[in-house]
Structures are given as structure tokens and as C-alpha cells.
Amino acid sequence: MVRSLTRAHAAWIACALFTFAAAASAQQTPAPTPAAPSAAAPSPTPAASPSAPTPAATPSPGAAPAPSPSASGDSGSMGQTIELAARPAAYIEAKAGRDDVYSAILDAIAAVRAEVAKAGLKLVDHPIAVFLEADDTGFTFRAEAPIAAAPEGKTQLSDTVKLGETPVGKAMRFEHRGAYDDIDATYEAITAYLDEKGVDAQDVFVEEYLNDVKSPEDPNLQVDIYVLLK
């Protein structure tokens, strides 16, 4: 069973979703609303209405080559600033309670991938979760699977699986290596880092899952957390 997310994690996500300025103090109060799981996810937890998540911006792939999350750089870097490029993606928007957010994300990603395969489309890069909202009961998120190209003229693959783009823009990348059940400590470190540096962040937070780990207790999980900047 997935362990309930800690107050610190929920507080960070809530603050990122509604105002970054409140992030530090939110950690010390009972979980408000999240701003980033992983996440996301983390990944800190910025996640209000993610204009970046799949609230796709529409930048065309023609501009300067902005590195995608999965190509973001050296391992172990804290707060590496990168430019996220928009990529076509299929996604599901869903809500999960704090006790089962990780399994809900995995289920949503599996459903998206199944529809992508049925449509004969090609998956590329790692799946991500973009955190949009949080309340006392759980998180609203988008589980996204980047694809090579979206079918022309289509906006969805099924009633639940839509087509859009991954988040785009300047972001800071952080790493979580270890069980998802322990990701709160990473979010606490991110919150402290952003507060110390005076970073002005958007209300958007993304978790990118670099490997396929089924259990939230598995210590082999690798997650990159992105905080989009203003």
C-alpha cells in the first residue's frame, strides 16, 4: 500500500500551486494544497492550473533546440536551470487521494500508453506527471506520455485520453533517487533551496519518471522534478 504523503510534501505542493512565496511557511502547517508530487513528483510541488503541464503552450519544434527533461544534464545537480521544449503528448487528467497518488499516476500512464499503441503512434522519452491542483483530499494531475507526432486534426485518442503538449519554458531540475514514499524529504530540500535563492517560480511542477518502478517503496526509483520559473 502507498503510504500517505507527509504534510511537508502536501504543503509544498499547495504553496507552489497558489503562491511560491508561501512555500516555506506552508511546510510547517498541516498540509494545505500542493504545488508539486513529484510530484511531482515531484519537484517541489508547483501545481496550480498547469499552463505548462499539458495545458499545452504551443511552441513549435522549430525554435532553438531546448533540452527536454530527460536530457537535462549531469546527475546529482541541485537546481540546474534548463529550457524545456514543448513535445506532443497524449495525456489523462485524473485525481488521486494522498494515500494512492503514485499508483494512480502509474495506472494513468499505463492507460495513456495503451491508447497510444492502439492508435499506432510512437512513444518517445519518459512519462511525466504534471500537478495541477491540490486540496485536503488529494491531487489533480495530468499523466503524460510524449509521442513522436500527434495525428493531424485530432485532439484526443479516446474519451479520456487527450492530445496536447508537455510543459515548456525555463525550469529548475532537481533529482529524487529512492522510494516514492520518501520523496517528501526531497521536496523539503527543494523548498529550502528555492527560498534561500529567492527563486520566482510559476505554479507548475512536473515529475519525470526515469525508470519503471511499480512499488512506492522500491528504493531504485529515479525521478527528476522540474519547477517552472517566471
C-alpha positions as CSV (number, residue, x, y, z in Angstrom):
1,M,0.0,0.0,0.0
2,V,1.2,3.5,-0.7
3,R,2.0,5.4,2.4
4,S,0.1,8.7,2.9
5,L,2.1,11.8,1.7
6,T,3.5,13.8,4.5
7,R,2.3,17.2,5.5
8,A,5.5,18.8,4.3
9,H,5.0,17.4,0.8
10,A,1.4,18.5,0.6
11,A,2.2,21.9,2.0
12,W,4.9,22.5,-0.6
13,I,2.6,21.5,-3.5
14,A,-0.1,23.6,-2.2
15,C,2.1,26.7,-2.0
16,A,3.6,26.2,-5.4
17,L,0.1,25.8,-6.8
18,F,-1.2,29.1,-5.4
19,T,1.9,31.2,-4.4
20,F,5.6,30.4,-4.2
21,A,6.1,33.0,-1.6
22,A,4.1,30.9,0.9
23,A,6.1,27.7,0.3
24,A,8.5,27.9,3.2
25,S,5.8,28.6,5.8
26,A,3.4,26.1,4.3
27,Q,5.7,23.3,5.2
28,Q,5.1,23.9,8.9
29,T,1.4,24.0,8.7
30,P,-0.9,21.0,8.2
31,A,-0.9,20.1,4.5
32,P,-2.7,22.8,2.6
33,T,-2.9,22.4,-1.1
34,P,0.0,21.1,-3.1
35,A,2.2,22.6,-5.7
36,A,4.3,19.9,-7.0
37,P,4.1,15.2,-6.1
38,S,6.8,14.5,-7.8
39,A,5.3,15.1,-7.9
40,A,5.7,15.9,-8.9
41,A,6.8,14.1,-8.1
42,P,7.8,16.0,-7.9
43,S,9.5,18.7,-7.5
44,P,8.9,20.8,-5.3
45,T,5.4,20.8,-6.0
46,P,4.2,23.7,-8.0
47,A,1.0,22.7,-9.5
48,A,-1.9,25.1,-9.7
49,S,-3.5,25.1,-13.1
50,P,-0.5,24.0,-15.1
51,S,-0.3,26.0,-18.0
52,A,2.8,24.1,-18.6
53,P,1.7,20.6,-17.7
54,T,-0.3,19.7,-20.6
55,P,-2.1,23.0,-20.5
56,A,0.0,23.0,-23.5
57,A,1.6,26.0,-24.7
58,T,2.0,25.8,-28.4
59,P,5.6,26.4,-29.2
60,S,6.7,24.8,-32.4
61,P,9.7,22.5,-32.6
62,G,11.3,24.9,-35.0
63,A,12.9,27.2,-32.4
64,A,16.3,26.8,-30.8
65,P,16.8,23.2,-29.5
66,A,15.7,23.4,-25.9
67,P,16.7,20.3,-23.9
68,S,13.9,18.0,-22.8
69,P,13.7,17.0,-19.2
70,S,15.2,13.6,-19.9
71,A,18.2,15.3,-21.5
72,S,18.7,17.8,-18.7
73,G,22.3,17.1,-17.7
74,D,24.6,15.7,-15.1
75,S,23.4,13.5,-12.3
76,G,23.1,14.9,-8.8
77,S,22.9,18.5,-9.8
78,M,20.8,20.7,-7.5
79,G,18.7,23.4,-9.1
80,Q,20.1,23.1,-12.6
81,T,18.4,25.7,-14.8
82,I,17.3,24.3,-18.2
83,E,14.9,25.2,-21.0
84,L,12.1,22.7,-21.5
85,A,11.0,22.2,-25.1
86,A,7.3,21.5,-26.0
87,R,6.7,18.0,-27.2
88,P,3.5,16.4,-28.5
89,A,2.0,14.2,-25.8
90,A,-1.1,12.1,-25.0
91,Y,-2.4,12.5,-21.5
92,I,-5.1,11.7,-19.0
93,E,-6.2,14.2,-16.3
94,A,-7.1,12.5,-13.1
95,K,-7.4,13.0,-9.3
96,A,-5.9,10.8,-6.6
97,G,-6.0,10.7,-2.8
98,R,-2.8,11.3,-0.9
99,D,-2.7,7.6,0.0
100,D,-2.5,6.3,-3.5
101,V,-1.1,9.1,-5.7
102,Y,1.8,7.1,-7.0
103,S,-0.3,4.1,-8.0
104,A,-2.9,6.4,-9.6
105,I,-0.2,8.1,-11.7
106,L,1.2,4.7,-12.9
107,D,-2.3,3.5,-13.8
108,A,-3.0,6.7,-15.7
109,I,0.3,6.4,-17.6
110,A,-0.4,2.8,-18.5
111,A,-3.9,3.8,-19.8
112,V,-2.3,6.5,-21.9
113,R,0.3,4.2,-23.4
114,A,-2.3,1.6,-24.3
115,E,-4.3,4.2,-26.3
116,V,-1.1,5.4,-28.0
117,A,-0.3,1.9,-29.0
118,K,-3.8,1.3,-30.3
119,A,-3.6,4.4,-32.4
120,G,-0.3,3.2,-33.9
121,L,1.6,6.2,-32.5
122,K,5.2,6.2,-31.3
123,L,6.1,6.8,-27.7
124,V,9.3,8.9,-27.0
125,D,11.1,10.0,-23.9
126,H,9.9,9.3,-20.3
127,P,6.4,9.7,-18.9
128,I,5.7,12.6,-16.7
129,A,3.1,13.8,-14.2
130,V,2.1,17.5,-14.1
131,F,0.4,18.6,-10.8
132,L,-2.4,21.0,-11.3
133,E,-4.3,21.3,-8.0
134,A,-4.4,20.0,-4.5
135,D,-6.8,20.0,-1.7
136,D,-7.4,18.3,1.6
137,T,-8.3,15.0,-0.1
138,G,-5.7,14.7,-2.8
139,F,-4.1,15.9,-6.0
140,T,-5.3,16.6,-9.6
141,F,-2.7,15.8,-12.1
142,R,-2.0,15.1,-15.7
143,A,-0.2,11.9,-16.6
144,E,1.5,12.5,-19.9
145,A,3.3,10.2,-22.4
146,P,5.4,12.2,-25.0
147,I,4.9,10.9,-28.6
148,A,6.8,11.4,-31.8
149,A,4.0,13.3,-33.5
150,A,0.3,13.9,-32.9
151,P,-2.2,12.7,-35.6
152,E,-3.2,15.7,-37.7
153,G,-6.6,17.2,-36.9
154,K,-7.1,15.2,-33.7
155,T,-7.4,16.5,-30.2
156,Q,-8.0,13.2,-28.4
157,L,-7.4,9.4,-28.8
158,S,-10.4,8.4,-26.7
159,D,-13.0,9.9,-24.3
160,T,-10.4,10.1,-21.6
161,V,-7.0,10.3,-23.4
162,K,-6.4,13.7,-24.9
163,L,-3.7,15.2,-27.1
164,G,-1.6,18.2,-26.2
165,E,1.9,19.2,-25.4
166,T,4.3,18.8,-22.5
167,P,5.3,21.9,-20.3
168,V,7.6,24.4,-21.9
169,G,9.8,27.2,-20.6
170,K,12.7,27.8,-18.3
171,A,12.8,25.4,-15.3
172,M,15.0,24.2,-12.5
173,R,15.7,20.5,-12.3
174,F,16.1,18.5,-9.1
175,E,16.6,14.8,-8.5
176,H,14.9,12.3,-6.3
177,R,16.6,8.9,-6.1
178,G,14.9,6.4,-3.8
179,A,11.4,5.3,-2.8
180,Y,8.5,7.4,-3.7
181,D,7.4,7.1,-0.1
182,D,10.4,9.1,0.8
183,I,10.0,11.9,-1.8
184,D,8.8,14.4,0.8
185,A,12.4,14.9,2.0
186,T,13.4,15.8,-1.5
187,Y,10.6,18.4,-1.7
188,E,11.6,19.8,1.6
189,A,15.1,20.3,0.3
190,I,13.8,21.9,-2.9
191,T,11.6,24.3,-0.9
192,A,14.5,25.4,1.3
193,Y,16.8,25.8,-1.8
194,L,14.3,27.9,-3.7
195,D,13.6,30.0,-0.7
196,E,17.3,30.6,0.0
197,K,18.0,31.6,-3.6
198,G,14.9,33.8,-3.8
199,V,13.7,32.0,-7.0
200,D,10.5,33.3,-8.6
201,A,8.6,30.2,-9.7
202,Q,5.4,29.5,-11.5
203,D,2.6,27.5,-10.1
204,V,3.7,24.5,-12.1
205,F,5.6,21.4,-11.0
206,V,6.5,18.3,-13.0
207,E,7.8,14.8,-12.1
208,E,9.6,12.8,-14.8
209,Y,9.9,9.0,-14.1
210,L,13.2,7.8,-15.5
211,N,12.7,4.1,-14.8
212,D,9.8,1.7,-14.4
213,V,9.2,1.1,-10.7
214,K,5.9,-0.3,-9.6
215,S,6.1,0.0,-5.8
216,P,6.3,3.3,-3.9
217,E,8.6,1.5,-1.5
218,D,11.2,0.5,-4.2
219,P,14.5,2.3,-3.4
220,N,15.5,2.1,-7.1
221,L,13.1,4.7,-8.3
222,Q,14.6,7.6,-10.2
223,V,12.6,10.8,-10.6
224,D,13.5,14.2,-11.9
225,I,11.5,17.1,-10.6
226,Y,11.0,20.3,-12.5
227,V,10.0,23.7,-11.1
228,L,9.0,26.1,-13.9
229,L,10.3,29.7,-13.5
230,K,8.7,33.0,-14.2
